[in-house]
Amino acid sequence: MIAIVKVAGQQFKVEKDQTLYVPHVEGVAGDKLDLDVLLVDADGKLSVGSAATAKVKAEIVGQVKGDTVIAYKQKRRKGFHKKKGHRTAYTKIKVLSIA
């Protein structure tokens, strides 16, 4: 059984016992989440939208940061350059059940 869920404005295809990284969600390790279900595929039977009455439960495994992204600006022949970087925050979650 698979489901398409919406987490923090993005859609993810999930299965039971799958671990995935989603945009930052408030919470600490061990917190439980109920995810918004958009579509469910149960052995070839599709349920879409409000007909998808399944519940997807997940657990927060931890809060992590992605790789460093460098933003570099330079104006040629002017001696101007600026270097900035950031690391995007992600939440690692594990899907416990699709019921």
N, C-alpha and C positions, 0 to 999 in steps of 0.2 A: 504494500500500500504506500503510495506516495501522495504528497500534498504540496500545493504552492501556497506559501504563507507570506504575509507582509510584515516586515520588521523595520522600524525606523525609516519608513518611506521607500524601502527597496523590497523586491520580491525574490524569494528563494525557493528552490525545489528541495524538499526535505524527505528523508526516510527515517524510520525508527533507528535509534542508536547512532545517528550521524552527528559528527561534530563539525561546526562551521563557524566562521568569523563573520560577524555582522557589524554594522556601524554602532558606535557607542550607545549602550542602553544602561540607564542608571541601575545600580544594584551591586551587590557583593557576591563573591563565590558562594554557591549553595542556594541562592534565591531561585524560586520557581517562576516561570513565565507562562502565560497563556497567549499563544500567538493567533493573529487574525488569519483565518483560513479563506482563501480565494477559490481554490479548486481542489478536489479530491479524486484520485483514481483508485478505486477499490476493485481490483481484479477485472479491469476492463470497463467498469461502470463509472462514468464521469458524473460528478456533481459540481455545478458551477454556481458561484455567487451565493445568494441566500439559501439555495438548495443544499449547499455544502455545509451540513450541520455537524461535521466532525470537529473534534477538539484536538489541538496539538499542544502538548505540554512539553516544556523545555526547562533546562536548568543552566544557570550561569556557571561556567567553569572558572572563568577569570577575566580580568581586564588586561589587555595587551596593547602595545603600540606597533604600528607598521614600520616599514623601512623609511629612512630619511629621504625626503624629497627636497632637492635644492632648487631655489629660484635665484638665478643669476642675471643681473642686468648690467649692461655696459654701453657707454657711448664712445664710439671710436674717435680717436685723436683728441679727446677732451680730458683724459685721465680720470674719468668717472667710472666707478664700478661698485656694485653693491651685491652682497651675497647673503641670502637668508635661507633658512631651512625649517622644516617642520616634520613632525611625525604624527600621522593620523591615529586617533584612538579607536580601537576595535574591542568588541566583546566576544569572547569565545563561549559558545553555547553548545549544549548537547541535547538532542531531541530525545525525550524519554518515551513518549507514546503518541500514537495517532489513533484516536478512538472515534 
